[in-house]
């Protein structure tokens, strides 16, 4: 069971952000309602992931693809041994196809760089066993609310606490940062199956549930979709938009899409 909280109004969300010290602003002479972000509130040991749809699971693109291909496999039947066999064969093929195609050829020479290959491939849309997280709540908030529409009533932000208890997991930080995206997004990865994350969460709960200051290993907040305008305006006031999150041409295009939605919304009023 994942610890869950629902938020329905902007005042409640703003209080949640402030109470948990999720934003750090510069001291400036600017008006107090205009924030200048310094480090996107990077917090050691805490990692965030935003979903625009409540139904989306904490699973990598490769895990999702395998489950789609093998319809009899669900969250509880996908075994690590089976998953790793596919990953190993898939990676061998990827390495062959990447020869001469990337400037960082050194990552193909030693198994210890395999995560670098996955992280690099993820940038280009390769299906990988890695799951993206950010050390910034604001980045996760952006990804949860950037899509203009959602079929869910709530957008979702997951929080992974990796600084308490004995169930710490490996956090993968890539040495290669194509286009500066990982730095901009404070991005890291985990390499765990959906079910493995939930089993760790359950084990942590059983181990620590009687402590007076218990904090969950994995938690999520559900933020009502009607807060999208408030959230996006808040992020813009903190200089967080497509340019900030994607410091390349994709960021410019995403900002163009955002402005198009605003124009259409204005014309339909």
C-alpha positions as CSV (number, residue, x, y, z in Angstrom):
1,X,0.0,0.0,0.0
2,X,1.4,3.4,-1.1
3,X,0.9,6.3,1.3
4,X,-1.4,8.6,-0.7
5,X,-2.6,12.2,-0.2
6,X,-5.2,14.1,-2.4
7,X,-5.0,17.8,-3.1
8,X,-7.9,19.6,-4.5
9,X,-7.1,23.4,-4.3
10,X,-4.2,25.6,-5.1
11,X,-3.9,26.9,-1.5
12,X,-3.5,23.3,-0.3
13,X,-0.8,22.5,-2.9
14,X,1.1,25.8,-2.1
15,X,1.1,24.9,1.6
16,X,2.3,21.4,0.8
17,X,5.2,22.7,-1.2
18,X,6.2,25.3,1.5
19,X,5.7,23.0,4.5
20,X,8.0,20.4,3.0
21,X,10.7,23.0,1.9
22,X,10.4,21.9,-1.7
23,X,11.3,25.3,-3.1
24,X,14.4,27.5,-2.3
25,X,14.4,31.0,-3.7
26,X,17.2,33.5,-4.0
27,X,17.1,36.6,-1.8
28,X,16.5,39.5,-4.2
29,X,14.9,42.9,-4.4
30,X,12.2,41.4,-6.6
31,X,8.5,41.5,-5.3
32,X,7.9,38.6,-2.9
33,X,5.5,36.9,-5.2
34,X,8.2,36.5,-7.9
35,X,10.6,33.6,-7.2
36,X,14.0,33.1,-8.6
37,X,15.0,29.4,-8.5
38,X,18.6,28.7,-7.7
39,X,18.9,24.9,-7.7
40,X,15.3,23.5,-8.3
41,X,15.3,22.5,-4.7
42,X,17.5,19.4,-5.1
43,X,17.1,17.3,-1.9
44,X,19.5,14.5,-1.2
45,X,17.8,11.1,-0.6
46,X,14.4,12.2,-2.0
47,X,13.4,11.5,-5.6
48,X,10.3,12.5,-7.5
49,X,8.4,11.4,-10.6
50,X,5.4,13.0,-12.2
51,X,2.6,11.3,-14.1
52,X,-0.1,13.1,-16.1
53,X,-2.4,10.0,-15.8
54,X,-3.3,8.3,-12.6
55,X,-3.3,4.9,-14.3
56,X,0.4,5.0,-15.2
57,X,2.6,2.6,-13.2
58,X,6.1,2.9,-11.9
59,X,7.5,0.8,-14.7
60,X,10.2,1.4,-17.3
61,X,9.5,1.5,-21.0
62,X,11.1,-1.9,-21.4
63,X,9.1,-3.5,-18.7
64,X,5.9,-2.0,-20.2
65,X,6.9,-3.4,-23.6
66,X,7.5,-6.9,-22.3
67,X,4.2,-7.0,-20.5
68,X,2.4,-5.8,-23.7
69,X,4.1,-8.6,-25.8
70,X,3.5,-11.3,-23.2
71,X,-0.1,-10.8,-22.2
72,X,-0.1,-13.6,-19.6
73,X,2.6,-11.7,-17.7
74,X,1.3,-9.3,-15.1
75,X,3.1,-7.3,-12.3
76,X,3.4,-10.4,-10.1
77,X,4.4,-12.9,-12.8
78,X,7.3,-10.9,-14.4
79,X,10.4,-12.5,-12.9
80,X,13.7,-10.7,-12.6
81,X,15.5,-13.7,-14.2
82,X,13.2,-13.6,-17.3
83,X,13.5,-9.8,-17.5
84,X,17.3,-9.9,-17.2
85,X,17.6,-12.5,-20.0
86,X,15.7,-10.2,-22.4
87,X,17.8,-7.2,-21.2
88,X,21.1,-9.0,-21.8
89,X,20.2,-10.1,-25.4
90,X,18.7,-6.7,-26.2
91,X,21.8,-4.9,-24.9
92,X,24.1,-7.0,-27.0
93,X,22.1,-6.1,-30.1
94,X,22.0,-2.4,-29.1
95,X,25.8,-2.4,-28.7
96,X,26.3,-3.8,-32.2
97,X,24.0,-1.2,-33.7
98,X,25.7,1.7,-31.8
99,X,29.2,0.9,-33.2
100,X,30.3,4.0,-35.1
101,X,27.0,5.8,-34.4
102,X,27.9,7.6,-31.2
103,X,30.9,9.7,-30.2
104,X,31.1,8.0,-26.8
105,X,32.4,4.7,-28.2
106,X,34.1,3.9,-24.9
107,X,30.7,3.0,-23.3
108,X,30.6,-0.1,-25.6
109,X,33.9,-1.5,-24.3
110,X,33.1,-2.5,-20.7
111,X,30.0,-3.9,-19.0
112,X,30.5,-1.4,-16.2
113,X,29.2,1.3,-18.6
114,X,26.0,-0.5,-19.5
115,X,23.9,2.0,-17.5
116,X,25.5,4.8,-19.5
117,X,24.2,3.1,-22.7
118,X,20.7,2.8,-21.3
119,X,20.7,6.4,-20.1
120,X,22.0,7.7,-23.4
121,X,19.4,5.6,-25.3
122,X,16.6,6.8,-23.1
123,X,17.3,10.3,-24.3
124,X,16.6,9.2,-27.9
125,X,13.5,7.2,-27.0
126,X,15.1,3.7,-26.7
127,X,13.1,1.3,-24.6
128,X,15.3,0.7,-21.5
129,X,15.1,-1.0,-18.1
130,X,15.7,2.4,-16.4
131,X,13.0,4.5,-14.7
132,X,13.5,8.3,-14.6
133,X,13.3,10.2,-11.3
134,X,14.2,13.8,-10.5
135,X,15.8,15.3,-7.3
136,X,13.5,18.2,-7.8
137,X,9.8,18.2,-6.9
138,X,9.3,21.1,-9.3
139,X,10.5,19.1,-12.3
140,X,8.1,16.2,-11.4
141,X,5.3,18.8,-11.0
142,X,6.1,20.1,-14.5
143,X,6.0,16.6,-16.1
144,X,2.7,15.8,-14.3
145,X,1.0,18.9,-15.6
146,X,2.7,19.8,-18.8
147,X,0.4,17.6,-21.0
148,X,-2.6,19.8,-21.7
149,X,-5.2,17.1,-21.2
150,X,-5.6,14.1,-19.0
151,X,-8.1,11.3,-18.8
152,X,-7.7,11.2,-15.0
153,X,-9.2,13.4,-12.4
154,X,-5.8,13.7,-10.8
155,X,-2.2,14.2,-11.9
156,X,0.3,12.2,-9.8
157,X,3.7,12.8,-8.2
158,X,5.5,9.9,-6.6
159,X,8.2,10.4,-4.0
160,X,10.9,7.9,-3.2
161,X,12.7,8.3,0.1
162,X,16.0,6.6,-0.1
163,X,17.6,8.0,3.1
164,X,15.7,6.1,5.8
165,X,15.6,2.5,7.0
166,X,17.7,-0.4,5.7
167,X,16.0,-0.9,2.3
168,X,18.2,1.6,0.4
169,X,18.3,1.1,-3.4
170,X,20.9,2.0,-6.0
171,X,20.3,5.4,-7.6
172,X,22.0,5.6,-11.0
173,X,23.5,8.9,-12.1
174,X,24.7,9.0,-15.7
175,X,28.1,10.5,-16.5
176,X,26.9,11.5,-20.0
177,X,24.5,14.4,-20.3
178,X,23.3,14.8,-23.9
179,X,22.0,18.3,-24.4
180,X,22.3,19.2,-20.7
181,X,18.9,17.6,-20.0
182,X,19.9,15.5,-17.0
183,X,21.5,18.5,-15.3
184,X,18.5,20.6,-16.1
185,X,16.0,18.0,-14.8
186,X,18.2,16.9,-11.9
187,X,17.7,13.5,-13.4
188,X,18.6,10.1,-12.0
189,X,17.4,6.5,-12.6
190,X,16.5,3.3,-10.8
191,X,16.7,-0.1,-12.3
192,X,13.9,-1.9,-10.5
193,X,10.8,-3.7,-11.7
194,X,7.4,-2.4,-10.7
195,X,6.8,-5.2,-8.3
196,X,10.3,-4.9,-6.8
197,X,9.6,-1.3,-5.8
198,X,6.3,-2.2,-4.2
199,X,7.9,-5.1,-2.3
200,X,10.6,-2.8,-0.9
201,X,7.9,-0.4,0.1
202,X,6.0,-3.1,1.9
203,X,9.2,-4.4,3.7
204,X,10.0,-0.8,4.8
205,X,6.5,-0.4,6.2
206,X,6.7,-3.6,8.2
207,X,10.1,-2.7,9.5
208,X,9.3,0.8,10.5
209,X,5.5,1.1,11.1
210,X,5.8,1.3,14.9
211,X,8.3,4.2,14.9
212,X,6.6,7.5,16.0
213,X,8.1,9.4,13.1
214,X,7.6,6.8,10.4
215,X,8.1,8.1,6.8
216,X,7.1,5.9,3.9
217,X,9.7,4.6,1.4
218,X,7.3,5.3,-1.5
219,X,4.4,7.8,-1.4
220,X,2.3,9.8,-3.9
221,X,0.2,12.9,-4.0
222,X,-2.8,13.1,-6.3
223,X,-3.3,16.7,-7.5
224,X,-6.7,17.5,-9.1
225,X,-6.4,18.2,-12.8
226,X,-8.3,21.5,-12.5
227,X,-5.2,23.0,-10.9
228,X,-3.3,22.9,-14.2
229,X,-3.5,26.6,-14.9
230,X,-2.4,27.5,-11.4
231,X,0.4,25.0,-11.4
232,X,1.8,26.1,-14.8
233,X,1.6,29.8,-14.0
234,X,3.4,29.0,-10.7
235,X,6.1,27.2,-12.5
236,X,6.5,30.0,-15.0
237,X,6.8,32.5,-12.2
238,X,9.8,30.4,-11.0
239,X,11.4,30.3,-14.5
240,X,10.4,26.7,-15.1
241,X,9.1,25.9,-18.6
242,X,10.1,23.9,-21.7
243,X,13.4,25.9,-22.0
244,X,14.4,25.1,-18.4
245,X,13.5,21.4,-18.5
246,X,14.7,20.7,-22.1
247,X,17.5,23.2,-22.9
248,X,17.5,22.3,-26.6
249,X,15.1,22.5,-29.6
250,X,12.6,20.2,-27.9
251,X,12.1,22.7,-25.1
252,X,11.5,25.5,-27.7
253,X,8.9,23.3,-29.4
254,X,7.2,22.4,-26.1
255,X,6.9,26.1,-25.3
256,X,5.4,26.7,-28.8
257,X,2.8,24.0,-28.0
258,X,2.0,25.6,-24.7
259,X,1.4,29.0,-26.3
260,X,-0.8,27.4,-29.0
261,X,-3.0,25.9,-26.3
262,X,-3.3,29.3,-24.7
263,X,-4.3,30.9,-28.0
264,X,-6.9,28.3,-28.7
265,X,-8.3,28.6,-25.2
266,X,-8.5,32.4,-25.6
267,X,-10.3,32.1,-29.0
268,X,-12.9,29.7,-27.7
269,X,-13.9,31.8,-24.8
